[in-house]
Amino acid sequence: MSQPLTQILASAAFALAAALLAYRQRLGLSRSLLLASLRAAVQLAVVGALIALVFRVPGLAIAFVAVMVATASLTAGSRIRALPGARRIAVAAIALPALAAVGVLLAVGAFAATPRATIPTAGILIGGAMLSTTLTGRRLVEGLADGIDEIEARLSLGDRARDALAPLCRRAISGALVPLIDQTRSAGLVTLPGTFVGLVLGGASPATAARVQLTVLLTLLLVQLLSALLTAELVTRAATLPGERVLAMSR
Amino acid sequence: MPGDARADHIEGLAVRGLRLARGERTVLHNVSFDAPKGAVTALVGPSGIGKSTLLRCLNRLLVPDAGTVLLDGADTAALEPCLLRQRAGLVGQTPTMLPGSVRENLAYGLDPAAAAEEPRLTRALAAAGLDPTFLDRPASELSGGERARVALARALTRDPELLLLDEPTAALDAAVSRHIGVTLQALAHDGLGVVVATHDLPFAAGIANQVVALSDGTATVGSPAELLGGAAPSPAHDAPEISPEARA
């Protein structure tokens, strides 16, 4: 049996095993697991075909990155849709830090300014920004519902709305960055991150793979922090009502 | 009298024609009453009738759809919101403690000089029925009743002109409730305006100078005898005497 066919069959078998296990445990996740697997398979097949085209036509790279930003923004925006202007918040919090970082990396020559280098790098940074935006935004929305008593206590003591929201924002940002900090701390010891694995499987030397991975990981630290800060700032503006009041979310 | 232009210049709160809807439901409909300084005004009515909503309109945590709230004759809509909330201190139904010690809670938001005034903090604690040993206790370790009293003390450290209290006795036993009642009367005697939202009618009857009864979104104003005639007042005279320090 050829290696590509074996890879497809092995991955399908693992997805089916996960769905079966979830069914046996009555977790109600079997359908979601199968649909997510199917969706990933279709998306990756389409992306594989598209990227081959994009690599040949550099002008398409910009459109491809725009689609990445739009998709990430839709996903993160749906997680904080209870807020007014959720989608605009997500677009800004994802696109600004991620694209600025890609620009800097290309400008200083850290990566070649080719679609082959730019698209994967942009994808990782946009994905990190999306994660940070989602985690920060969800914690803020939950805090505006469950923590409204504390916020109103601070307002009643004479705080401005921005000051009353600041502790919630700090907690949301800290919480959102914990996964990335843990991932960065354990890189190489507990996990081999995706960039490293991909480069090694693609034939790069481990030293090269490690260098590129480090660049991506450390760039992600700043991108995700900036995304979290931007999300907190934009949510603070969206949740602040005239007269130093705060928009309370329904519980 | 509500609606009388001269009466709008009372020292304290004058509520005129307040209306507030939540979705399809009109919570407050043309509510008018005075809550003068130097008196305890009890807002009474069953749970869910809009007492908390009305209190939050008084310090503009909520903005009414119509009507005005005057403080010493000035429209509160025109006042700087943060200053208004310092002048009219609201203690919410859920006594929320901020992170840190009781001292940090009491000093929250005060300027450094005021925060360093130990007597200011101990005086507020005493008024709320707590001794100075509470100052350095972690606020997160307090019981529900202690939290309620620290929240009251925290509002008092700001030297408010008005005190707005939402169900202040909900987490307290009878003895502490009586102490709080006596404290509120003493504060009113010293010139503070006190507005208490409560469904504890004996407590209201025991401390109030006037009663505002909410029903179907409207307010009826009267004396405790008129509106709470059937509620036996809490025996405030059984409560421990408030110390001169607490009254200071």
Chai-1 contact restraints between the chains, C-beta under 6 A:
chainA,res_idxA,chainB,res_idxB,connection_type,confidence,min_distance_angstrom,max_distance_angstrom,comment,restraint_id
A,D149,B,T94,contact,1.0,0.0,6.0,A-B,restraint_1
A,D149,B,T96,contact,1.0,0.0,6.0,A-B,restraint_2
A,E150,B,T96,contact,1.0,0.0,6.0,A-B,restraint_3
A,E152,B,L61,contact,1.0,0.0,6.0,A-B,restraint_4
A,A153,B,T96,contact,1.0,0.0,6.0,A-B,restraint_5
A,S156,B,R85,contact,1.0,0.0,6.0,A-B,restraint_6
A,S156,B,L90,contact,1.0,0.0,6.0,A-B,restraint_7
A,L157,B,Y108,contact,1.0,0.0,6.0,A-B,restraint_8
A,L157,B,G109,contact,1.0,0.0,6.0,A-B,restraint_9
A,G158,B,C82,contact,1.0,0.0,6.0,A-B,restraint_10
A,G158,B,R85,contact,1.0,0.0,6.0,A-B,restraint_11
A,G158,B,Q86,contact,1.0,0.0,6.0,A-B,restraint_12
A,G158,B,G109,contact,1.0,0.0,6.0,A-B,restraint_13
A,R160,B,C82,contact,1.0,0.0,6.0,A-B,restraint_14
A,G243,B,R60,contact,1.0,0.0,6.0,A-B,restraint_15
A,G243,B,P81,contact,1.0,0.0,6.0,A-B,restraint_16
A,E244,B,P81,contact,1.0,0.0,6.0,A-B,restraint_17
A,E244,B,C82,contact,1.0,0.0,6.0,A-B,restraint_18
